[in-house]
Amino acid sequence: MGIAELKLAALAALAIQLILALDAHAQDRVIGLLTLPEVFGGEACTPFEPRPVPLYAEPASKREVASIRVDQYWSFAAHGGCEGLEVSVHRGSAKEELPTREYAYEAPAAIALDERNGWFKIRLGDGTAWVAPAKNHQFLPLSELFDQALTAITDQFTGQLRREPGGELVGERWTEHRDIRVIEVRRVGDRQWLHVEVMSHNICDANINVEPRAIAKGWMPAHSDTGEPTVWFSARGC
């Protein structure tokens, strides 16, 4: 095989690796949040008995590869309130922070990427793992999370809306932090799309004494090419 053929073979191999990597990454789209009362409790500042959450490499596996544990329990103040809860992923003697997002004030949850027969794939600081079904876990899909009064475009989307999912681009470009209202979440093929209204202003703006109104309407993808949500909500309100 000559030098030219070797170069072509190397480029083809690299292209295949890139395609496989993109396919694997495309599967890791955020689909919602998964509550873990064993390590976060049922409500903020509510006493609970911590228990580890086993993690597995594959759904329906019996081989535990890591676990989520409480490293430091709540410290309750005499005047009320609490602080100091620390939760980590433990792999043998090593540990790492568990990526989370809040679904309510001071209420963190694991970031869910996939679901199979009640097993949930969650994001770790390094890689992913699966959580076995549990009655006390609650899955909050994007459709429920976006049913909020305070919802805005994230830094994962800067562009125009579409007349329909995957259709013609219309109107002006919108950027992160722009307030929107999600009307509908629809799956088309292997992608989710959001039917949204772009709002005139933020409802929390104390300098404006009128209700926000819709100034544009259209569809946008629910995820960026990296699988991150293009829209998110304020778990803490104004």
C-alpha positions in Angstrom: 0.0 0.0 0.0 1.4 3.4 -1.0 1.6 6.6 1.0 -1.5 8.0 -0.6 -3.5 4.9 0.2 -2.2 4.9 3.8 -3.3 8.5 4.2 -6.8 7.7 2.8 -7.1 4.7 5.1 -6.1 6.8 8.1 -8.6 9.6 7.2 -11.4 7.0 6.8 -10.6 5.5 10.2 -10.6 8.9 11.8 -13.9 9.7 10.1 -15.5 6.5 11.5 -14.2 7.3 15.0 -15.7 10.8 14.8 -19.1 9.4 13.6 -19.2 6.9 16.4 -18.2 9.6 18.9 -21.0 11.9 17.6 -23.5 9.1 17.7 -22.6 8.2 21.3 -22.7 11.8 22.3 -26.1 12.4 20.6 -27.6 9.7 22.7 -26.6 11.7 25.9 -29.3 14.3 25.7 -30.7 15.7 28.9 -34.2 14.2 29.2 -35.0 15.5 32.7 -34.1 15.3 36.4 -34.1 12.3 38.8 -34.7 12.9 42.5 -32.6 10.9 44.9 -34.2 11.2 48.4 -31.6 8.8 49.8 -28.9 11.4 49.5 -30.8 14.7 49.2 -33.8 14.1 51.4 -37.5 14.6 50.5 -37.4 18.4 51.0 -34.8 21.1 51.7 -33.7 21.2 55.3 -35.9 18.2 56.2 -34.1 15.6 58.4 -33.7 12.2 56.6 -31.6 9.1 57.0 -28.9 9.0 54.3 -28.5 5.8 52.3 -26.1 5.1 49.4 -27.5 4.9 45.9 -25.7 2.1 43.9 -24.6 2.9 40.4 -24.2 0.4 37.5 -22.5 0.3 34.1 -25.6 -1.0 32.3 -29.3 -1.2 33.0 -30.4 -4.5 34.7 -26.8 -5.2 35.8 -26.1 -6.6 39.2 -22.5 -5.4 39.3 -22.1 -2.1 41.2 -19.4 0.2 39.8 -19.8 3.1 42.1 -22.3 4.7 44.6 -23.7 8.1 45.5 -23.2 8.9 49.2 -23.7 11.7 51.7 -20.2 12.8 52.8 -21.5 15.5 55.2 -25.0 15.8 56.6 -27.1 18.9 57.1 -26.0 21.4 59.8 -29.1 22.9 61.3 -28.9 26.4 62.7 -30.6 27.3 66.0 -32.5 30.2 64.3 -33.7 28.0 61.5 -32.4 26.9 58.1 -29.6 24.5 57.2 -26.4 24.2 55.3 -23.5 21.9 54.5 -25.0 18.9 52.8 -22.3 17.3 50.7 -23.0 14.5 48.2 -20.4 12.7 46.1 -19.9 9.8 43.7 -17.6 7.2 45.3 -15.5 4.8 43.1 -13.4 2.7 45.5 -11.1 5.2 47.4 -11.8 8.0 44.9 -14.7 10.4 44.9 -16.1 13.1 42.7 -18.9 15.7 42.8 -22.2 14.6 41.4 -23.5 17.0 38.8 -27.0 18.2 39.7 -29.7 20.8 38.8 -32.4 22.2 41.1 -36.0 21.4 40.3 -37.2 23.6 43.2 -35.6 25.9 45.8 -32.7 24.1 47.4 -33.9 20.9 45.9 -31.1 19.3 43.7 -31.6 16.2 41.5 -29.4 14.1 39.3 -29.3 14.9 35.5 -31.1 12.1 33.6 -29.9 11.2 30.1 -31.8 8.1 29.2 -34.4 5.7 30.6 -34.9 1.9 30.1 -37.5 -0.1 31.9 -37.3 2.1 35.0 -33.5 2.4 35.0 -32.1 5.9 34.5 -28.8 6.8 33.0 -27.4 9.8 34.9 -24.5 12.2 34.3 -21.4 11.9 36.5 -18.5 14.2 36.7 -16.6 11.7 34.7 -18.8 9.6 32.4 -22.3 8.2 33.1 -23.9 5.4 35.1 -27.3 3.8 35.6 -29.6 4.0 38.7 -31.9 1.0 39.4 -35.6 1.6 39.8 -36.8 2.8 43.2 -40.3 3.7 44.4 -39.1 6.9 46.1 -37.3 8.2 43.0 -39.2 10.7 40.9 -38.4 11.4 37.3 -39.2 15.0 36.1 -39.2 15.1 32.3 -38.5 18.2 30.4 -42.2 18.7 29.6 -42.9 19.0 33.3 -39.9 21.1 34.1 -40.7 23.6 31.4 -44.3 24.0 32.7 -43.0 26.9 34.7 -43.7 30.7 34.8 -40.0 31.6 34.6 -38.4 29.9 31.6 -35.6 31.3 29.4 -33.3 30.5 26.5 -29.9 29.1 27.6 -26.5 29.7 26.1 -27.0 26.6 24.1 -29.2 28.4 21.6 -28.7 31.6 19.6 -30.8 31.6 16.5 -34.2 32.0 14.9 -37.3 30.1 15.5 -38.9 27.8 12.9 -42.5 27.7 11.5 -42.6 24.0 12.4 -40.2 21.4 13.8 -37.3 21.3 11.4 -39.0 23.8 9.1 -38.3 27.2 7.7 -36.5 29.8 9.9 -38.5 32.9 10.7 -38.1 36.2 12.5 -35.1 37.6 14.3 -32.4 35.8 16.2 -32.8 35.3 19.9 -30.1 34.9 22.5 -29.6 33.5 25.9 -31.5 34.8 28.9 -34.4 35.8 26.7 -37.7 34.9 28.5 -40.0 32.5 26.7 -43.0 30.4 27.5 -43.1 26.7 26.4 -46.4 25.9 24.9 -45.7 22.3 23.7 -43.0 19.7 23.8 -43.1 17.4 20.7 -40.9 14.5 19.6 -40.2 14.3 15.9 -38.0 11.4 14.9 -35.3 11.1 17.5 -35.4 14.8 18.5 -37.6 16.9 20.8 -38.9 20.3 19.7 -40.3 23.1 21.7 -43.2 25.3 20.6 -42.5 28.6 22.4 -43.6 32.2 22.8 -41.0 34.8 23.2 -42.0 37.2 25.9 -41.8 41.0 25.9 -40.1 41.1 29.3 -39.4 39.2 32.5 -42.3 39.0 34.9 -40.0 39.7 37.8 -39.0 43.1 36.4 -40.2 45.5 39.1 -39.8 48.5 36.8 -42.5 47.3 34.4 -46.0 47.2 35.8 -47.7 45.3 32.9 -48.0 41.6 32.3 -45.5 40.2 29.8 -46.9 39.6 26.3 -45.9 37.3 23.5 -44.0 39.1 20.8 -43.0 36.1 18.7 -43.9 32.4 18.4 -42.3 29.4 16.8 -40.4 26.1 17.2 -36.9 25.5 18.5 -34.9 22.3 19.2 -35.0 21.2 22.8 -31.3 20.3 22.7 -28.1 21.7 21.2 -25.8 19.5 19.2 -24.0 18.6 22.5 -27.2 17.3 24.1 -27.6 20.3 26.5 -31.0 21.9 26.9 -31.6 25.1 24.9 -34.2 26.2 27.5 -34.3 26.1 31.2 -36.4 27.4 34.1 -35.7 29.3 37.3 -36.1 26.8 40.2 -35.9 29.7 42.7 -38.4 32.0 41.2 -37.7 35.7 40.8 
